[in-house]
């Protein structure tokens, strides 16, 4: 398994909310449902779950 950075930046889809997390993700996932395909204009959507105390923003 590759080393995962201990911090990451992100934002909501419209870009109005930005955040930074200071932890490794608890889980990462790829969804292939039609809703996620439409949202991402791709075959899948990627997500990561972080503990609440890891967020700054």
C-alpha positions as CSV (number, residue, x, y, z in Angstrom):
1,X,0.0,0.0,0.0
2,X,1.3,3.5,-0.9
3,X,1.8,6.2,1.7
4,X,-1.1,8.6,1.9
5,X,-0.5,12.3,2.7
6,X,-1.7,13.4,6.1
7,X,-3.4,16.4,4.7
8,X,-5.6,17.1,1.8
9,X,-7.6,20.1,0.4
10,X,-11.1,19.8,-1.1
11,X,-14.2,21.8,-1.9
12,X,-17.9,21.3,-2.7
13,X,-19.0,20.9,-6.3
14,X,-19.9,24.6,-6.8
15,X,-16.6,25.7,-5.1
16,X,-18.1,28.0,-2.5
17,X,-17.0,25.8,0.5
18,X,-13.4,24.9,0.8
19,X,-11.8,22.7,3.5
20,X,-8.6,20.9,4.5
21,X,-8.3,17.7,6.4
22,X,-5.4,16.6,8.6
23,X,-5.7,12.9,8.8
24,X,-5.6,9.7,6.7
25,X,-9.0,8.7,5.3
26,X,-10.9,6.1,7.2
27,X,-12.1,4.6,3.9
28,X,-12.0,5.4,0.2
29,X,-14.6,4.3,-2.3
30,X,-15.6,4.4,-5.9
31,X,-19.3,4.4,-6.8
32,X,-20.6,3.4,-10.2
33,X,-24.3,4.2,-9.8
34,X,-26.0,6.3,-12.5
35,X,-26.4,9.3,-10.2
36,X,-22.7,9.4,-9.5
37,X,-22.0,8.9,-13.2
38,X,-24.2,11.9,-14.0
39,X,-22.6,14.0,-11.3
40,X,-19.0,13.3,-12.4
41,X,-19.6,12.9,-16.1
42,X,-17.6,9.8,-15.8
43,X,-18.0,6.0,-15.3
44,X,-17.6,6.5,-11.5
45,X,-17.3,9.0,-8.6
46,X,-14.5,8.8,-5.9
47,X,-15.1,9.6,-2.2
48,X,-13.2,9.5,1.0
49,X,-14.4,9.4,4.6
50,X,-12.5,11.4,7.3
51,X,-13.1,11.8,11.0
52,X,-14.9,15.0,11.9
53,X,-12.0,16.3,14.1
54,X,-9.7,16.2,11.0
55,X,-11.5,19.0,9.2
56,X,-10.4,22.7,9.1
57,X,-12.0,25.3,7.0
